[in-house]
Amino acid sequence: MADLQDDLHTSTEAGELDDLPVPSRAEAFPPEPYAPVSDPDDEPLARAHAVLAAHPVADGCSGLSRALGRLPWYDLELGECSVDTDVPRLREGHVGALFWSLHLPDAVVGDRAVGAALEQLDLVDSVVRTHPEGLRLAYDAGQTTDARNCGRVAVVPGPAGATALGDSLGVLRSLHALGLRALTLTGVSWAGEAGLTRFGEEVVREMNRLGVIADLSGACAETVRRTLAVSKAPVLCTRSAARALRPHPANLPDDLLIELGAAGGVCMVPLTAEQTGPTVRDVADHLDHVRTVAGPECVGLSGTYDTGTAHPLELGDPSCYPRLVAELLRRDWAEPDVALLTWGNVQRVLRGAAFTARAAQQRREPSRATIAELDG
């Protein structure tokens, strides 16, 4: 993660800055002091509920908006059997915040991708506003905490695929103004196997200026490394597990996990049978591995519910999070580490994105660079 003092007022020549600093630990946003909330003598499931009541789950990826788009009618507050996620199950599982994925089918590109992303943002806004007793839109750490304190589940719009930008920084600003808070850097010419192009670096700088978090799940290794070097804000991998345990292309090898942890990023382990395995124990193994390799400040949770993927046994919907936390407590995870896993690490990234945006806006005007100018 680059140092804020290295920022410059960028122009079309900004992409020539190739000698950026090596990522350093993000110590500017330490977790808050921890006060124990569970009784060590209680059985693990009871302890899990106690910890989650104080430190709910911030879930890195929910496909609910697209799933609801296919339904003629639904009521998430009463309960909805047609999808994995509804308000009663979110409350039963102690989910405090959800990133709602706006990813589009691979065939949707260009202007169609921009239009589809706008429609997805409009749908998210509509769904949340028609369920005011259970859901609340949130765009930063303070708003997610306020929603939780009011008994609502915070909905953070994003991540969207990078194709939604249509290779335009103006579109990025418009999507941010409509609520987008995370962008996945895959599927575009400026973020590929060779890393970020000059335009790709300018996209990351503009994301920093706006407060849009970079999601690096599924990104090529060189794109991950270059983003960690260019970005002044911490990043997320919203659905990545440990490749050392399961060789899925979206999972991270140990060397990238180490670099992600050093840069203050968070690897949000998905609850999918394909990426983590078919049981609760398999998911816990991935969480153990990421914590050991990258540190307790680098691990988070990603339900990936309503995305069309199969889930491990006993983790079929968001109400099952206490079972996973109970398994971690059986493995002698300390309560503060569980609190970081479920809530604290994502809050730190959200705070970091907002802090970086405020600082960058004092140093940079909105970038008017184009892909034609920077990449030819």
Phi, psi and chi 1 to 4 in degrees:
 res  aa     phi    psi   chi1   chi2   chi3   chi4
   1 MET       -  121.7 -170.9  172.4   72.1      -
   2 ALA   -68.3  157.4      -      -      -      -
   3 ASP   -83.0  139.1 -165.2  -44.9      -      -
   4 LEU   -58.5  -33.6  -79.5  171.3      -      -
   5 GLN   -67.9  -13.7   68.9 -177.7    1.4      -
   6 ASP   -86.3   -1.7  -62.0  -49.4      -      -
   7 ASP   -69.1  148.1 -160.2    7.3      -      -
   8 LEU  -129.5  159.4  -60.1  172.7      -      -
   9 HIS   -72.0  109.7 -178.7   82.5      -      -
  10 THR   -87.9  153.1   56.7      -      -      -
  11 SER  -134.1 -163.9   66.4      -      -      -
  12 THR   -66.4   -9.5   56.1      -      -      -
  13 GLU   -91.9    0.5  -60.3  -57.0  -47.1      -
  14 ALA   -62.1  -32.1      -      -      -      -
  15 GLY   -65.6  -10.9      -      -      -      -
  16 GLU   -81.4   -5.0  -65.7  178.5   -5.3      -
  17 LEU   -80.5   86.5  -60.7  175.1      -      -
  18 ASP   -92.5  -20.6  -68.2  -33.7      -      -
  19 ASP   -97.0   65.6  -62.6  -36.8      -      -
  20 LEU   -88.0  157.8  -67.3  173.1      -      -
  21 PRO   -66.6  155.5   22.6  -33.1      -      -
  22 VAL   -68.7  142.7  175.4      -      -      -
  23 PRO   -55.8  141.8  -24.8   33.0      -      -
  24 SER  -123.4  163.0   58.6      -      -      -
  25 ARG   -63.5  139.1  -73.9 -161.1   65.0   84.2
  26 ALA   -86.4   85.2      -      -      -      -
  27 GLU   -95.9    1.6  -62.6  175.3  -14.9      -
  28 ALA   -75.6  -14.4      -      -      -      -
  29 PHE  -129.4   66.5  -47.9  102.4      -      -
  30 PRO   -69.9  154.8   28.2  -35.6      -      -
  31 PRO   -66.4  155.1   24.2  -33.4      -      -
  32 GLU   -71.6  154.7  -62.7  176.9   -1.7      -
  33 PRO   -54.7  142.6  -23.8   33.3      -      -
  34 TYR  -103.3  134.6 -174.2   81.7      -      -
  35 ALA  -114.8  123.4      -      -      -      -
  36 PRO   -57.2  145.1  -23.2   33.9      -      -
  37 VAL  -126.2   -9.9  -65.1      -      -      -
  38 SER  -117.6  161.4   72.3      -      -      -
  39 ASP   -92.8  117.5 -173.2  -20.9      -      -
  40 PRO   -58.4  -18.8  -21.3   32.2      -      -
  41 ASP   -83.9  -12.5  -65.4  -31.4      -      -
  42 ASP   -74.0  159.9  -72.9  -14.3      -      -
  43 GLU   -72.6  156.8   56.1   93.4   17.5      -
  44 PRO   -57.3  -37.9  -27.7   36.0      -      -
  45 LEU   -67.6  -39.4 -172.1   58.7      -      -
  46 ALA   -64.5  -41.3      -      -      -      -
  47 ARG   -63.4  -39.5  -68.9 -174.5   63.2 -157.9
  48 ALA   -60.4  -44.6      -      -      -      -
  49 HIS   -62.7  -39.0  -80.9  -75.1      -      -
  50 ALA   -66.2  -43.4      -      -      -      -
  51 VAL   -66.0  -43.6  173.7      -      -      -
  52 LEU   -69.1  -28.2  -73.0  169.8      -      -
  53 ALA   -64.0  -32.9      -      -      -      -
  54 ALA   -91.4  -29.7      -      -      -      -
  55 HIS  -133.6   79.2  -53.2  -80.9      -      -
  56 PRO   -68.4  173.0   24.9  -33.6      -      -
  57 VAL   -80.6  131.2  171.8      -      -      -
  58 ALA  -101.7  104.9      -      -      -      -
  59 ASP   -87.8  127.4 -172.1  -40.3      -      -
  60 GLY   -79.6  -13.3      -      -      -      -
  61 CYS  -159.3  118.2 -179.8      -      -      -
  62 SER  -127.9  131.7  170.5      -      -      -
  63 GLY   -95.1   22.8      -      -      -      -
  64 LEU   -61.9  -38.9 -173.2   58.3      -      -
  65 SER   -61.7  -44.3   60.1      -      -      -
  66 ARG   -67.5  -37.5  -75.9 -172.4   62.6 -168.7
  67 ALA   -63.5  -41.2      -      -      -      -
  68 LEU   -69.3  -29.2  -66.7  177.1      -      -
  69 GLY   -61.7  -17.7      -      -      -      -
  70 ARG   -95.8   -1.5  -63.1 -171.1  -71.6  -94.1
  71 LEU  -102.4  139.5  -60.7  179.8      -      -
  72 PRO   -75.1  -24.3   26.9  -34.3      -      -
  73 TRP  -158.2  145.8 -175.5   89.6      -      -
  74 TYR  -161.6  157.9   48.6   83.7      -      -
  75 ASP  -140.6  100.3 -171.8  -28.0      -      -
  76 LEU   -74.2  -25.3  -62.4  178.3      -      -
  77 GLU   -78.0  -36.8  -71.1  176.3   -6.2      -
  78 LEU   -74.5  -38.0 -179.6   64.6      -      -
  79 GLY   131.1  139.7      -      -      -      -
  80 GLU  -138.5  107.4 -176.0   54.3   62.0      -
  81 CYS   -77.0  -11.1   63.4      -      -      -
  82 SER   -78.6  -10.3  -58.2      -      -      -
  83 VAL  -132.6  168.2  -68.6      -      -      -
  84 ASP   -75.5  -25.2  -63.7  -27.0      -      -
  85 THR  -119.6  130.0  -53.7      -      -      -
  86 ASP  -148.8  172.9   54.6   28.2      -      -
  87 VAL   -63.5  -44.8  172.3      -      -      -
  88 PRO   -57.0  -41.8  -28.0   37.2      -      -
  89 ARG   -72.2  -34.2  -78.0  177.8  -76.8 -174.7
  90 LEU   -62.5  -41.6  -70.4  171.2      -      -
  91 ARG   -69.9  -38.5  -73.5  176.6  171.3  158.6
  92 GLU   -63.0  -34.7 -174.6  177.9   -9.0      -
  93 GLY   -89.2    1.9      -      -      -      -
  94 HIS    59.5   47.6  -57.8  -77.6      -      -
  95 VAL   -90.2  123.4  176.4      -      -      -
  96 GLY  -101.8  -22.7      -      -      -      -
  97 ALA  -153.3  148.1      -      -      -      -
  98 LEU  -135.3  131.8  -75.4  168.6      -      -
  99 PHE   -85.2  120.0  -77.2   82.5      -      -
 100 TRP   -93.1  111.6  -83.9   17.5      -      -
 101 SER   -64.9  136.1  171.6      -      -      -
 102 LEU  -114.1   24.9  -52.4  177.8      -      -
 103 HIS   -64.3  144.8  -76.8  142.2      -      -
 104 LEU  -112.7  160.0  -52.4  171.2      -      -
 105 PRO   -57.6  148.8  -23.4   33.0      -      -
 106 ASP   -58.8  -27.5  -67.9  -21.2      -      -
 107 ALA   -75.6  -12.6      -      -      -      -
 108 VAL   -89.0  109.8  179.9      -      -      -
 109 VAL  -136.5  172.7  -64.7      -      -      -
 110 GLY    62.9 -142.4      -      -      -      -
 111 ASP   -61.4  -30.9  -68.7  -17.3      -      -
 112 ARG   -64.7  -37.3  -69.8  178.9   57.3 -150.0
 113 ALA   -66.4  -41.3      -      -      -      -
 114 VAL   -61.4  -47.9  176.4      -      -      -
 115 GLY   -63.0  -41.0      -      -      -      -
 116 ALA   -65.5  -37.3      -      -      -      -
 117 ALA   -64.6  -40.4      -      -      -      -
 118 LEU   -62.2  -40.7  -68.0  171.6      -      -
 119 GLU   -64.4  -39.3  -69.5  174.2   -3.6      -
 120 GLN   -63.7  -42.8  -73.9  -78.2  -63.6      -
 121 LEU   -63.0  -39.7  -77.6  167.0      -      -
 122 ASP   -63.9  -39.4  179.1   67.9      -      -
 123 LEU   -66.2  -43.4  177.7   60.4      -      -
 124 VAL   -57.3  -47.4  169.5      -      -      -
 125 ASP   -59.2  -43.1 -178.1   78.5      -      -
 126 SER   -66.1  -44.1  175.7      -      -      -
 127 VAL   -62.8  -46.0  170.6      -      -      -
 128 VAL   -65.8  -41.9  173.0      -      -      -
 129 ARG   -71.3  -22.4  -66.9 -173.8 -173.2  -77.3
 130 THR   -89.8    0.7   53.8      -      -      -
 131 HIS  -130.8   58.8  -62.6   83.7      -      -
 132 PRO   -69.8  -19.7   27.3  -35.6      -      -
 133 GLU   -80.0  -17.0  -63.9  -57.0  -47.3      -
 134 GLY  -117.6  -30.1      -      -      -      -
 135 LEU  -123.8  153.5  -54.0  174.5      -      -
 136 ARG  -150.0  132.6  178.2  176.3  -67.4 -177.7
 137 LEU   -66.7  141.6  -77.1  167.2      -      -
 138 ALA  -143.0  141.4      -      -      -      -
 139 TYR  -122.6   -3.3  -55.4  114.4      -      -
 140 ASP  -155.6  179.0   56.9   34.2      -      -
 141 ALA   -62.6  -41.0      -      -      -      -
 142 GLY   -62.1  -41.5      -      -      -      -
 143 GLN   -71.1  -33.2  -69.1 -179.8    7.7      -
 144 THR   -66.6  -39.5   59.0      -      -      -
 145 THR   -67.6  -41.5  -60.8      -      -      -
 146 ASP   -60.3  -42.8  -72.1  -15.3      -      -
 147 ALA   -61.0  -46.0      -      -      -      -
 148 ARG   -60.5  -44.2 -179.7 -164.2   68.2  178.9
 149 ASN   -66.6  -21.4  -69.0  -17.5      -      -
 150 CYS   -93.8    7.8  -67.8      -      -      -
 151 GLY    77.5   19.4      -      -      -      -
 152 ARG  -109.7  158.4  -50.3  -63.8 -166.2  -90.3
 153 VAL   -92.6  123.8  177.8      -      -      -
 154 ALA   -75.1  132.7      -      -      -      -
 155 VAL  -111.7  116.0  172.7      -      -      -
 156 VAL  -103.5  116.9 -177.2      -      -      -
 157 PRO   -70.1  123.0  -19.4   33.8      -      -
 158 GLY   125.4  166.8      -      -      -      -
 159 PRO   -82.2  152.8   29.8  -35.2      -      -
 160 ALA  -106.8  157.1      -      -      -      -
 161 GLY   -72.2  150.5      -      -      -      -
 162 ALA   -64.4  -19.8      -      -      -      -
 163 THR   -62.5  -21.0   55.8      -      -      -
 164 ALA   -64.5  -16.9      -      -      -      -
 165 LEU   -78.6  -21.8  -59.1 -168.5      -      -
 166 GLY    59.0   31.8      -      -      -      -
 167 ASP    55.7   37.4  -63.8  -23.7      -      -
 168 SER  -134.0  124.6  168.4      -      -      -
 169 LEU   -69.6  -28.0  -64.4  176.5      -      -
 170 GLY   -64.1  -38.8      -      -      -      -
 171 VAL   -66.5  -39.1  171.5      -      -      -
 172 LEU   -56.7  -46.1  171.3   62.1      -      -
 173 ARG   -64.3  -37.7  -73.4 -172.3  -73.2  -86.7
 174 SER   -66.9  -42.0  -63.8      -      -      -
 175 LEU   -64.4  -38.7  -67.3  174.6      -      -
 176 HIS   -63.1  -42.8  171.1  -94.2      -      -
 177 ALA   -61.5  -28.2      -      -      -      -
 178 LEU   -88.4   -0.5  -67.1  172.0      -      -
 179 GLY   121.6   -9.9      -      -      -      -
 180 LEU   -61.2  132.2 -178.8   68.3      -      -
 181 ARG  -127.1    1.7  -71.4  -60.6  179.8  -90.9
 182 ALA  -152.6  144.9      -      -      -      -
 183 LEU  -136.6  130.7 -173.3   75.4      -      -
 184 THR   -89.4  123.5  -54.3      -      -      -
 185 LEU   -89.7   67.8  -56.8 -173.9      -      -
 186 THR  -142.0  162.8   59.3      -      -      -
 187 GLY    78.6   13.7      -      -      -      -
 188 VAL  -131.6  160.6  -72.5      -      -      -
 189 SER   -69.1  -24.1   62.9      -      -      -
 190 TRP   -92.9    4.3   42.7  -94.2      -      -
 191 ALA  -144.2   93.1      -      -      -      -
 192 GLY  -141.4 -154.4      -      -      -      -
 193 GLU   -63.4  -28.1  -68.3 -174.4    2.8      -
 194 ALA   -84.8   -0.4      -      -      -      -
 195 GLY    98.2 -157.8      -      -      -      -
 196 LEU   -83.9  136.9  -63.1  174.7      -      -
 197 THR   -77.9  179.5   67.0      -      -      -
 198 ARG   -59.7  -40.9  -67.0  176.5   63.5 -156.8
 199 PHE   -66.7  -39.0 -179.5   73.5      -      -
 200 GLY   -60.0  -40.6      -      -      -      -
 201 GLU   -63.6  -38.4  -67.1  179.2    2.9      -
 202 GLU   -67.6  -34.2 -169.4   71.2   -8.8      -
 203 VAL   -60.3  -46.2  170.7      -      -      -
 204 VAL   -62.2  -42.5  172.2      -      -      -
 205 ARG   -61.8  -40.9  -65.9 -174.6 -176.1   99.2
 206 GLU   -70.1  -35.0 -170.0   66.3    9.0      -
 207 MET   -60.6  -43.8  -70.4  168.9   64.9      -
 208 ASN   -58.4  -42.9  -76.2  176.7      -      -
 209 ARG   -65.3  -32.5 -164.3 -170.5   69.5   81.3
 210 LEU   -87.6  -29.9  -65.8  168.9      -      -
 211 GLY    96.2   24.7      -      -      -      -
 212 VAL   -91.9  124.6  176.7      -      -      -
 213 ILE   -81.8  136.9  -60.6  166.3      -      -
 214 ALA   -80.4  127.2      -      -      -      -
 215 ASP  -104.1  122.8  169.4   27.8      -      -
 216 LEU  -109.3   12.9  -61.5  175.8      -      -
 217 SER   -65.1  128.9  -78.4      -      -      -
 218 GLY    83.5   -5.4      -      -      -      -
 219 ALA   -76.5  152.3      -      -      -      -
 220 CYS   -65.9  155.1  -59.1      -      -      -
 221 ALA   -57.3  -42.1      -      -      -      -
 222 GLU   -69.2  -32.6  -70.9  -52.9  -48.7      -
 223 THR   -65.4  -41.4  -67.1      -      -      -
 224 VAL   -59.8  -49.5  172.9      -      -      -
 225 ARG   -63.8  -43.8  -69.2 -168.9  172.1   97.7
 226 ARG   -68.2  -37.2 -167.0   59.7 -175.2  158.7
 227 THR   -64.5  -41.8  -57.7      -      -      -
 228 LEU   -61.4  -33.9  -66.9  178.3      -      -
 229 ALA   -74.9  -38.9      -      -      -      -
 230 VAL   -82.1  -38.9  172.6      -      -      -
 231 SER   -70.8  136.7  179.0      -      -      -
 232 LYS   -95.2   -7.1  -64.9  168.2  177.4   58.9
 233 ALA  -109.9  150.8      -      -      -      -
 234 PRO   -64.2  155.0   20.4  -29.6      -      -
 235 VAL  -115.4  169.0  -55.5      -      -      -
 236 LEU  -120.8  149.6  -66.7  173.6      -      -
 237 CYS  -114.2   99.7  -69.1      -      -      -
 238 THR   -75.5  -10.5   60.7      -      -      -
 239 ARG  -158.4   67.3   54.2 -161.5 -177.1  -73.9
 240 SER  -135.0  134.5  -66.1      -      -      -
 241 ALA  -112.4 -160.6      -      -      -      -
 242 ALA   -94.8  117.7      -      -      -      -
 243 ARG   -67.0  -25.5 -166.8  174.7  -64.7 -179.9
 244 ALA   -62.2  -26.1      -      -      -      -
 245 LEU   -98.8  -27.9  -58.8 -175.1      -      -
 246 ARG  -152.1  117.0 -156.8  167.4 -174.6   89.2
 247 PRO   -80.2   60.0   30.4  -35.4      -      -
 248 HIS   -89.6  140.6 -171.7  -80.6      -      -
 249 PRO   -60.4  -25.8   16.5  -29.2      -      -
 250 ALA   -84.8   -9.7      -      -      -      -
 251 ASN   -80.7  154.3  -69.0  -11.8      -      -
 252 LEU   -99.9  134.2  -64.7  176.3      -      -
 253 PRO   -70.6  164.1   26.4  -33.1      -      -
 254 ASP   -61.3  -36.8  -74.2   -4.3      -      -
 255 ASP   -63.8  -38.0   59.5  -23.8      -      -
 256 LEU   -73.3  -32.9  -72.9 -175.5      -      -
 257 LEU   -61.8  -41.5  -78.4  173.0      -      -
 258 ILE   -62.8  -44.3  -68.2  170.2      -      -
 259 GLU   -67.0  -38.5  -68.0 -178.5   43.8      -
 260 LEU   -62.5  -45.2 -178.8   68.0      -      -
 261 GLY   -63.3  -39.7      -      -      -      -
 262 ALA   -65.1  -28.9      -      -      -      -
 263 ALA   -89.5    2.8      -      -      -      -
 264 GLY    80.2   14.8      -      -      -      -
 265 GLY   -82.0  175.4      -      -      -      -
 266 VAL  -130.9  128.1  176.4      -      -      -
 267 CYS   -95.9  112.7  176.3      -      -      -
 268 MET   -97.5  106.8  -52.3 -173.9   78.4      -
 269 VAL   -74.7  125.1  173.2      -      -      -
 270 PRO   -80.3  147.8   28.9  -33.1      -      -
 271 LEU   -94.2   65.6  -82.3   56.5      -      -
 272 THR  -126.5  140.0   66.2      -      -      -
 273 ALA   -62.9  -33.2      -      -      -      -
 274 GLU   -68.2  -40.5 -178.6 -179.2   11.1      -
 275 GLN   -92.9  -30.0  -77.3 -174.4 -107.4      -
 276 THR  -119.7  -20.8   51.9      -      -      -
 277 GLY   119.9  172.0      -      -      -      -
 278 PRO   -88.1   -0.7   30.7  -34.5      -      -
 279 THR  -130.9  165.3   69.8      -      -      -
 280 VAL   -59.1  -39.8  173.9      -      -      -
 281 ARG   -62.4  -36.8  -69.0 -174.7  -64.2  -82.1
 282 ASP   -62.7  -44.5  -67.9  -38.8      -      -
 283 VAL   -61.4  -43.6  177.8      -      -      -
 284 ALA   -62.7  -34.5      -      -      -      -
 285 ASP   -61.2  -42.4  -72.7  -16.2      -      -
 286 HIS   -64.8  -42.6  -77.4  -92.7      -      -
 287 LEU   -62.5  -42.1  -65.9  169.4      -      -
 288 ASP   -58.0  -45.3  -81.6  -20.9      -      -
 289 HIS   -65.6  -46.5 -172.3   86.7      -      -
 290 VAL   -62.8  -41.6  174.2      -      -      -
 291 ARG   -63.1  -41.2 -176.7 -179.8   67.1  149.9
 292 THR   -67.7  -43.0  -61.7      -      -      -
 293 VAL   -78.0  -44.3  171.2      -      -      -
 294 ALA  -107.7  -14.2      -      -      -      -
 295 GLY   104.4  155.1      -      -      -      -
 296 PRO   -65.2  -19.6   21.0  -31.9      -      -
 297 GLU   -81.2    0.3  -62.1   86.9    1.6      -
 298 CYS  -112.8    9.3 -174.9      -      -      -
 299 VAL  -121.8  139.4   60.5      -      -      -
 300 GLY  -145.4 -173.4      -      -      -      -
 301 LEU  -122.7  143.2  -65.2  170.6      -      -
 302 SER  -139.2  103.5 -178.3      -      -      -
 303 GLY   -63.9  -35.7      -      -      -      -
 304 THR    51.6   32.1   62.3      -      -      -
 305 TYR   -73.7  149.8  -66.2  111.2      -      -
 306 ASP    64.5   25.9  -66.0  -61.6      -      -
 307 THR  -105.7    2.9   59.7      -      -      -
 308 GLY    87.2    7.6      -      -      -      -
 309 THR   -98.3  155.4   59.8      -      -      -
 310 ALA   -81.4  145.8      -      -      -      -
 311 HIS  -113.2  155.8  -62.2  -78.6      -      -
 312 PRO   -61.3  157.0  -22.4   33.5      -      -
 313 LEU   -56.7  140.2  -61.4  173.9      -      -
 314 GLU    71.4    5.4  -61.1 -174.0   89.7      -
 315 LEU  -129.6   44.6  -64.5  175.9      -      -
 316 GLY   -78.4  -15.3      -      -      -      -
 317 ASP  -156.9  172.3   62.9   60.0      -      -
 318 PRO   -63.4  -16.5  -22.1   33.2      -      -
 319 SER   -68.5  -11.4   70.1      -      -      -
 320 CYS   -90.5   -0.5  -58.2      -      -      -
 321 TYR   -54.7  -38.4  -86.7  116.6      -      -
 322 PRO   -58.3  -30.7  -28.6   37.8      -      -
 323 ARG   -65.6  -39.6  -61.9  175.0 -174.3  172.4
 324 LEU   -67.8  -44.4  176.0   58.2      -      -
 325 VAL   -64.3  -37.5  172.3      -      -      -
 326 ALA   -61.0  -38.9      -      -      -      -
 327 GLU   -63.1  -39.1  174.1   63.7   23.0      -
 328 LEU   -66.6  -39.5  -61.5  177.5      -      -
 329 LEU   -65.3  -35.1  -67.4  171.1      -      -
 330 ARG   -63.2  -26.9  -68.9 -172.1 -169.1   97.5
 331 ARG   -89.5   13.8  -62.6 -178.5  179.9 -148.1
 332 ASP    68.4   30.2  -65.0  -35.0      -      -
 333 TRP   -65.2  133.3  -86.4   52.8      -      -
 334 ALA   -71.1  147.7      -      -      -      -
 335 GLU   -55.1  -43.3 -131.9 -179.1   77.3      -
 336 PRO   -60.7  -34.7  -25.6   35.5      -      -
 337 ASP   -68.4  -37.7  -75.1   -0.7      -      -
 338 VAL   -63.9  -41.3  174.5      -      -      -
 339 ALA   -63.6  -37.7      -      -      -      -
 340 LEU   -65.1  -44.1  -71.5  174.9      -      -
 341 LEU   -57.6  -48.0  166.1   75.7      -      -
 342 THR   -80.7  -38.6   58.5      -      -      -
 343 TRP  -136.0  -44.6 -174.9 -103.2      -      -
 344 GLY   -64.3  -41.1      -      -      -      -
 345 ASN   -67.5  -41.2  -72.2  -24.4      -      -
 346 VAL   -67.6  -39.3  172.1      -      -      -
 347 GLN   -60.0  -40.2  -74.6  -68.9   95.9      -
 348 ARG   -62.0  -41.6  174.6  179.3   54.7   78.1
 349 VAL   -65.0  -42.1  170.4      -      -      -
 350 LEU   -63.3  -41.8  -71.4  169.7      -      -
 351 ARG   -64.0  -41.5  -69.1 -161.4  -53.7  -89.6
 352 GLY   -62.9  -40.5      -      -      -      -
 353 ALA   -63.1  -41.5      -      -      -      -
 354 ALA   -68.9  -42.0      -      -      -      -
 355 PHE   -62.1  -46.3  175.0   85.9      -      -
 356 THR   -61.7  -41.1  -58.0      -      -      -
 357 ALA   -62.6  -43.2      -      -      -      -
 358 ARG   -62.7  -41.8  -72.6 -166.6  -63.8  -90.0
 359 ALA   -68.2  -42.7      -      -      -      -
 360 ALA   -67.0  -34.1      -      -      -      -
 361 GLN   -68.1  -20.6  -73.9  165.2   17.1      -
 362 GLN   -81.2  -16.2  -65.0  176.9    4.0      -
 363 ARG  -109.4  -24.7  -62.9  169.8  176.3  -97.2
 364 ARG  -128.1  140.5  -74.4  172.3   52.8   95.8
 365 GLU   -85.4  161.8  -64.7  -64.2  -35.0      -
 366 PRO   -54.8  133.4  -25.2   34.0      -      -
 367 SER   -75.0  133.6  175.5      -      -      -
 368 ARG  -106.2   13.1  -55.0  -61.6  175.7 -172.7
 369 ALA   -65.1  150.8      -      -      -      -
 370 THR  -120.6  161.2   67.1      -      -      -
 371 ILE   -65.9  -32.3 -169.4  169.0      -      -
 372 ALA   -66.3  -39.5      -      -      -      -
 373 GLU   -68.8  -40.2  -68.4  171.0  -21.8      -
 374 LEU   -90.8  -36.7  -65.1 -179.7      -      -
 375 ASP  -107.8  -10.0  -69.2   -9.9      -      -
 376 GLY    79.6      -      -      -      -      -
